[in-house]
């Protein structure tokens, strides 16, 4: 049957299995997106520090391009620590804690995003 067949039964929603599969496959991407969104909203509306956040984002990018190896090692150790537990509940707790910290300390989140972006730029140019 074609997708535009009018006799085809329409699906009412998304099943629980499909949602679990989606979150299992894209969990880190979803949590990083939420961290970025919540830190941007809190920087603008809670603290009024969007200029400082942009400044720290740029400063982090500059530092990340100048010191890519220490930043890569630091971010790698943090990721290994959070993902190394193997327990999905502890990983969920780490993600929730990171989201809460990004709301409370949004300039710090932007500095870390800048560091990671600068490091990724250098490593992509090197071909790593």
Secondary structure by P-SEA (a helix, b strand, c coil): cccccccccccccccaaaaaaaaaacaaaaaaaaaaaaaaaaaccccccaaaaaaaaaaaaaaaaacaaaaaaaaaaaaaaaaccccaaaaaaaaaaaaaaaaacaaaaaaaaaaaaaaaaaaaaacc
